[in-house]
Amino acid sequence: MPRIPSPTRLAGLLLTPAVLVCGCEQRQRGHVEPPALQLSPTVFELVDAGAEPRRELRLHPSPAAVERATLTVTNQQTIGREDRTDELPARTLQIPFDVRVEAAPADAPDALQYVLAYGRLELAGVDHLTEPQRGELDAQLDALAGLRIRALSTRTGETLRVTPEGLDALPESARTQLRSLDQSFEQFATRLPAEPVGLGARWQVSRGIAIRGIECQQTTTYEVRALDGDHVELAVTVALGAELGPVRMPGLPEDATALLQRFDGHGTGTFVLDLGSVLPRSIELSAQSELRVELRQGDDVRVRTFGSRESTRLERRE
């Protein structure tokens, strides 16, 4: 009889490479094959317009500008069993990329269009892998190097369209890795209010996401801490929740069931924006999450708690 996957394998399915930021897959209303990804709808709410004087915040990068950055995510996972809690080796993923601003398309002349090109991704903390496993991982990372993604957004940072280029040449394993990076676009172009705002302004952006098969709701709150010309500093908090009950987790045998008993995720950080750029000047975000599931297969019942602590940092390269 097939067995429930080991806790270590389940943790990899649920919490890799990061829960709140880089490991979230956007929930899509029906699958859409490339060339365009169908993005999940978001709900925007301006909570407080802030103090006077107020002004509009609009992105205005220079045409043909090239921006370079590295996104670094460090993730530490724990697995709680009935009799002990194990801590898995920390892993650090580095994603170098360039962004080139292009002319806006004819159907959206006031929008921003840019192309993101990935460099060679590096993953540390995988020394425990066997030689064949490491070879497979290296092949996936090599396949993503040079991949280009064309994105279209409004001047307030709302992503309108995301079009990967060259997906047909990627192996399926690399396409899976790419889907885990979709959330990057929501970080690169931070959503800004349409209304004028001042110091102390707060707004929230809510969206549905899926974390390895679990339907979740993520709410990000932004607060203006500094505002000087094109320089905008935002304090950021992230809350992540999910409806408790039966879930269908990847990797479980057909006759096994999973019951989500607890799910909680939250994070805090700082985004420093330059309105003259597509990319933020910097991102610092620390987050943690915990979920508890009951796994049942016939008379075999186990309760497991999976935890994740992660830090995300985006740094510009001049």
Sequence and secondary structure as in RCSB ss.txt:
>XXXX:A:sequence
MPRIPSPTRLAGLLLTPAVLVCGCEQRQRGHVEPPALQLSPTVFELVDAGAEPRRELRLHPSPAAVERATLTVTN
QQTIGREDRTDELPARTLQIPFDVRVEAAPADAPDALQYVLAYGRLELAGVDHLTEPQRGELDAQLDALAGLRIR
ALSTRTGETLRVTPEGLDALPESARTQLRSLDQSFEQFATRLPAEPVGLGARWQVSRGIAIRGIECQQTTTYEVR
ALDGDHVELAVTVALGAELGPVRMPGLPEDATALLQRFDGHGTGTFVLDLGSVLPRSIELSAQSELRVELRQGDD
VRVRTFGSRESTRLERRE
>XXXX:A:secstr
      HHHHHHHHHSS TTTTS EE  SS   TT B    EEEEEEE  SSS B       TT EEEEEEEEEE
EEEEE SS EEE   EEEEEEEEEEEE   TT TTSEEEEEEE   EEES TTS HHHHHHHHHHHHHHTT EEE
EEE TT  EEEEEEESGGGS HHHHHHHHTTTTHHHHHS    SS B TT EEEEEEEEEETTEEEEEEEEEEEE
EEETTEEEEEEEEEEEE  EEE  TT  TT EEEEEEEEEEEEEEEEEETTSSS SEEEEEEEEEEEEEEEETTE
EEEEEEEEEEEEEEEEE 
